[in-house]
């Protein structure tokens, strides 16, 4: 008699992020529309407003069975912090203005809590990921990404 096959759960592709309030999303969408008008000829895939978020840590593939422990680790860190007072400020491109691949709106806070929170989350989640830690955190909301380009084509930021 054949043994029953145990179905393995596929790893989950995860990241830790702060959601953005609806009113802020609407304001960011207005700025995104202005950028869209300025970059009409560019090959940009614009982020849908419902997807705006502040990523604190990209984890990549995490085993589904470890999800509960991961949530506990992140909650433990978050419980140590007061509410953040964040402000969307400035527009930029990664990696630079010459070869922009990502168009972003910066996120700043009055106190250094955002960076401290990100560092603590990064440390707490390291056992759950094979992704390298970020050396320098740059809080931002991605509002657009360059679509695949042919040779010589690029967006002008």
C-alpha angles and dihedrals in degrees: 000000000000119000114242113259115247109223111225117216115238116241115259122237103228144175134177113236145162113238118232121234115248095245091054091047089056091052092047089049089056090054090045090054090053089052090047089055091049094047099042094136094047127099099241127152105209121218114241111242092239087063097054110122141143108247113213097176135004109213103177115198117010124176110252091228090063095054096097093052090046092052090049091051093050094044090051091057095042092051089063093061133074120228112292121240101213130180128196106229135166135358127245147150137242130253091008143306093271096056105020115183099161129036113207145176114223124239120210135176131203093233125041090250095113093060093041091050091049092050093049092048090048091054094044093050098043093095089058099054144049091209115114117248117256110257094206123017117219109186109218146145115232109228098170145006130204112252119226107297134205121233112296095013120118140151118254111226 
